[in-house]
C-alpha cells in the first residue's frame, strides 16, 4: 500500500512539475538548470510528512536559515514576504530562483509567491527544487523533501505524529550525516 502511494505521488509530482514549468518561466529556469547540474533522478519523493491536524504553526527550515511556517487550520504557507493558501488538489514546489536572489519561492500552477528571504552567506541555502507542499485531498496536506542537497527540518506538534516532533530530511549518507545535530537535555537544578 505504501509503495503504491509513493508511485502515485511520484507520478503526480512529475506531472505537476511539468505543468508548473510550462506556466512559469521563473520555475522553468530554476528547474532546467537544476536538472542540467544534477540530473532528473536527483528529484525524488522522500518519505512524506502528513501535516494534517498539526497544531499551528509547523516550522519548515530549508537550508540552514530559511524558515517558513505552515498553519494547517488555515492551510496557509507563510513567510515574512508572502503567503499562499494550499487548497485541495494544489501542489507547491518550494525552492529558489536561478540566478539566486536570496528568496525562497513557492511555485504553483497560477504563478509563484516570494515567501522568505534567506542569508546567502551560509554554506547551505535552499535548493532550486527543494521540497513540495501538497494538499492531496481535503484535509490532508503533506510535505516532502525532493532530494535537495540542503535538507529540510520540520518542527511542530501533531497528534498524528505522536505529539511534538522534529523531522529531519538529511541529504547525507547513512554513515555521515550532513546535517549535524545534538540533543541537549535540560533539567532544573536546585
C-alpha positions in Angstrom: 0.0 0.0 0.0 2.8 2.5 1.0 4.7 1.6 -2.2 1.7 2.3 -4.3 1.2 5.6 -2.6 4.9 6.6 -3.3 4.5 5.6 -7.0 1.3 7.6 -7.3 2.8 10.6 -5.5 5.9 10.5 -7.8 3.7 10.4 -10.9 1.7 13.3 -9.6 4.9 15.2 -8.8 6.3 14.7 -12.3 3.0 15.8 -13.8 2.8 18.9 -11.6 6.4 19.9 -12.2 5.9 19.8 -15.9 2.7 21.8 -15.7 4.2 24.4 -13.4 7.3 24.7 -15.6 5.1 25.2 -18.6 3.2 28.1 -16.9 6.0 29.8 -15.0 9.3 31.0 -16.6 11.0 31.5 -13.2 10.4 28.0 -12.1 11.2 26.6 -15.6 14.7 28.3 -15.4 15.3 27.0 -11.9 14.1 23.5 -12.8 16.1 23.3 -16.0 19.4 24.5 -14.5 18.9 22.1 -11.5 18.3 19.1 -13.8 21.3 20.1 -16.1 23.5 20.2 -13.0 22.2 17.2 -11.1 20.1 15.1 -13.5 16.3 14.3 -13.3 16.9 11.3 -11.0 18.0 13.7 -8.2 14.4 14.9 -7.8 12.6 12.2 -5.9 9.9 12.0 -3.3 11.2 11.4 0.2 9.0 10.0 2.9 6.1 12.4 3.2 5.2 14.1 6.5 1.5 14.3 7.0 0.8 17.7 8.5 -3.0 17.0 8.8 -4.4 18.3 12.2 -1.0 19.7 13.2 -1.1 22.4 15.8 -0.4 25.8 14.2 2.3 26.6 13.1 4.7 24.0 11.9 8.2 25.4 11.2 9.8 24.5 7.8 13.5 25.1 7.8 15.1 24.8 4.3 18.8 25.0 4.0 20.3 26.5 7.2 18.5 29.7 7.8 15.4 29.9 5.7 12.3 29.5 7.8 8.7 29.5 6.6 5.6 28.2 8.6 2.6 26.1 7.7 -0.7 26.5 9.6 -3.0 23.5 8.9 -6.1 25.2 10.3 -6.0 27.8 7.5 -4.0 25.7 5.0 -1.6 28.7 5.0 2.1 28.5 3.9 3.7 31.8 5.2 7.0 33.7 5.2 7.9 37.3 6.0 7.5 38.3 2.3 4.3 36.5 1.4 1.9 33.6 1.8 -0.1 31.1 -0.1 -3.3 29.1 0.7 -2.8 25.5 -0.2 -6.3 24.5 -1.5 -7.4 20.9 -2.1 -5.6 19.4 -5.1 -2.8 22.0 -5.2 0.9 21.3 -5.3 3.5 23.9 -4.3 7.1 23.4 -5.2 9.5 25.2 -2.8 12.9 26.4 -4.0 14.9 29.3 -5.2 15.3 31.1 -8.4 18.3 30.8 -10.8 20.1 33.1 -10.7 19.6 33.3 -7.0 18.1 36.4 -5.4 18.2 35.2 -1.8 14.4 34.5 -1.7 12.5 31.2 -1.1 9.8 30.7 -3.7 6.6 28.7 -3.6 5.6 27.9 -7.2 2.2 26.5 -8.3 0.1 26.5 -11.5 -1.1 30.0 -11.1 2.4 31.5 -10.5 4.9 32.0 -7.8 5.0 33.6 -4.3 8.1 35.0 -2.7 7.9 33.6 0.8 11.0 34.4 2.7 14.5 35.9 2.4 17.5 33.9 3.5 21.1 34.8 4.1 23.1 33.6 1.1 26.3 33.8 3.2 25.6 30.5 4.9 27.2 27.4 3.5 23.9 25.7 2.6 21.0 27.6 1.0 17.7 26.2 -0.3 18.0 24.1 -3.5 16.3 25.4 -6.7 13.9 22.4 -6.5 13.8 21.8 -2.7 10.5 20.5 -1.4 6.8 20.0 -2.1 3.8 21.0 0.0 0.6 19.4 -1.4 -3.0 19.2 -0.3 -3.8 15.9 -1.9 -7.4 15.8 -0.7 -9.5 18.0 1.6 -7.8 17.9 5.0 -4.6 16.1 4.1 -1.5 18.2 3.4 1.9 16.6 3.2 5.5 17.9 2.9 8.2 16.0 1.1 11.8 17.0 0.6 12.6 16.4 -3.1 16.2 15.1 -2.7 17.5 18.6 -2.1 21.2 18.9 -1.3 20.4 21.3 1.5 17.9 19.1 3.5 14.8 20.1 5.4 13.8 20.2 9.1 10.2 20.3 10.2 9.3 21.1 13.8 5.9 21.2 15.3 3.2 19.2 17.1 0.7 16.8 15.7 -1.5 14.1 17.2 -0.9 12.1 14.0 2.9 12.2 14.5 2.8 11.3 18.2 2.8 14.8 19.7 5.8 17.1 19.5 8.1 16.2 16.6 11.2 17.2 14.7 11.6 15.5 11.3 15.0 15.9 9.6 15.4 15.2 5.9 19.1 14.8 5.7 20.8 14.6 2.3 23.9 12.9 3.7 24.6 9.2 3.5 23.7 6.8 6.4 27.3 6.8 7.5 28.0 10.5 7.5 25.1 12.9 8.2 25.4 16.3 6.5 23.0 17.9 9.0 24.8 18.0 12.3 22.5 17.8 15.3 23.0 17.5 19.0 20.3 16.7 21.5 20.6 18.8 24.6 18.8 17.6 27.8 17.9 20.2 30.3 16.8 19.9 33.9 16.1 22.2 36.8 19.0 22.5 39.2 18.1 23.3 42.8 
